[in-house]
Amino acid sequence: MPPGPAERRFNCSGEPSVDSVSPRKDELVEPSGRDRRQWPRIPASQLTGLSASVVGGPALKLVNLSRGGALGESPSRYPMRSSIQLVLTRASGAVTVKTAKVSWAQVASIVDMRISYLHAFTFDAPIDDFEAATGVNDLELLADEGTEPRLIPEAVDQAQPADAASTESNEAAPVDAAPHPRTEPAWNLADASDGDLREQLAAAMSRIAEHSTAKQALVAKLEAADAERSSLRAELELERQRAAQPRLETEVADALSRAAALDQALAEREQAHQQVLADTRARYEALVSELMDVANAQEVEFQRLLAEQTARRDQEYARAEYIAAELARLRAAGTRALAEWDRMRQELTTRLDHAEARCAAHERRLEAVAREAENLMDLATAEIVPVMTDDADSEQSGDDRAHALA
């Protein structure tokens, strides 16, 4: 439901009964006058090891607790003035069951399309032994403070009407959710990526769905109010037919005027909500159009970059093919060179084998010549030694002769 000023509730006289804005949970209000509580309210942060639940219902998240009542959140909404069985369970296993009535209920939060309701419960009879039921002595806390109870609930009870007719009309009126402050999403389309745009678009569609759900709930409430108004009008018409006294006629006329005022108020509210929904839808449609324009521009840029990358890839492929062809040519040239070197090696090997064979033949020939030379030297020595002996003897005799002549 779109935010707005304080929610007005109308009784059958067509006059607003209470103007109130439900406080946030983090607000603490000092009770005064008839709002002053008889028992101190203990916040859930001090109720360690204590859990709460409703018989036949889901678990209850306690906000605060006193001897005379409790404040808690639940995923289920309990009708006004209905009776429930509240079960308080301690960590030690002690269980306390109290019968309570729903004083009021309102929407506490909406997360992922799940609604959590805040309920105020009033016990039919106060808790006698609060310390045994919760493990906390509230009277000691009150005595420590030395003042009147200041443990204030995190939400304020709505004022109750004085007369019975106003009470009945307020009980029949639907409990509207407390208005929440509007938070406009911050869109940064220039720097947004595709994932951010998709998330922003999903968030926008989610908000549209929430507004649609709120509209449907409002239409259902209006239909229920219209049915109640019709029933009330039928009852008043029946009363007017049964009695013709002036006082009854006046009361019937007042009731009809109050019903007409209620119809007018409901029509004005419906018209205001329709206008807000139309403005919201137009705003989100403009936002979706802008997001689509940005997405199209990014798609064009992506196609351009893809074309550039494709051309660059083709160039790289052509270069790779040229390098592969050059490598193949060099590989073929190397293969031919290796074959030529292998042929030359084999040829050199053959020539070396022939040269080694010729060297071996020369060595054998030289060995034969050496042996022949040795034989010749032996023969020459045998013939030359006697001659040299004779020459030496002749030289000795000549020397002797020369000595003698001297």
HELIX and SHEET records of a PDB file:
HELIX    1   1 GLY A   33  ASP A   35  5                                   3    
HELIX    2   2 ALA A   44  GLN A   46  5                                   3    
HELIX    3   3 PHE A  130  THR A  134  1                                   5    
HELIX    4   4 ASP A  138  GLU A  145  1                                   8    
HELIX    5   5 ALA A  164  ALA A  172  1                                   9    
HELIX    6   6 ASP A  194  ARG A  242  1                                  49    
HELIX    7   7 PRO A  246  LEU A  405  1                                 160    
SHEET    1   A 2 GLU A   7  PHE A  10  0                                        
SHEET    2   A 2 PRO A  16  SER A  20 -1                                        
SHEET    1   B 7 ILE A  42  PRO A  43  0                                        
SHEET    2   B 7 ALA A  59  LEU A  65 -1                                        
SHEET    3   B 7 LEU A  50  VAL A  54 -1                                        
SHEET    4   B 7 SER A  83  ARG A  90 -1                                        
SHEET    5   B 7 VAL A  95  VAL A 111 -1                                        
SHEET    6   B 7 ARG A 114  PHE A 123 -1                                        
SHEET    7   B 7 GLY A  69  SER A  74 -1                                        
END                                                                             
